Amino acid sequence: MKKVHLSRHASMRALMRGATEKEVLETIERGIAEPAKRGKWQSRCHFPGEYACADGKSYIGKTVEVIFAEEPDALVVVTVKVYYEQGGAR
């Protein structure tokens, strides 16, 4: 697999939205890459477990979505989205 580079924007979005760099890398490795807009690719991966968020709620899982561009020598992550699965609210 090619080297993976997170853009500054992607690093900030991952942190802000609750995804770790390890989860981002795992999403690219385990997820199925599908075409996205403007020649980019997207990959999704579900992470089960309990997650507490700043909104005071608890969630039973999350899905990390990574948008990346394929360059000759690396995959460049341009943004990271996180979708939390409800069901464990306290």
Steps between C-alpha positions, in 0.01 A plus 500: 500500500613853425607739773206697648529874566236699690460857383485766771127537436443123535699485825298786646166351389590156639586652838192723503265216401645232728705274273853391580777477244502124555129484410562708188776264386290193583209645301720529192643149550177314588234702323402458139613800296225650285512791259418838652463849353772672298709188439544420868424176685302427814521214744286420806557281801279428804650499848277342767539601862382764741593858420428800721480831318513864599121519464472291818357199320639152471500317168526129420720528194632729232572490129807679374493623139826603339523699176839470333686564177729245341831649396790314336690441825238546775135512600414850622210524744309821430225473763356272765134465601363310800144375544399386849250222559232581754357255745706542812384848607505559874 
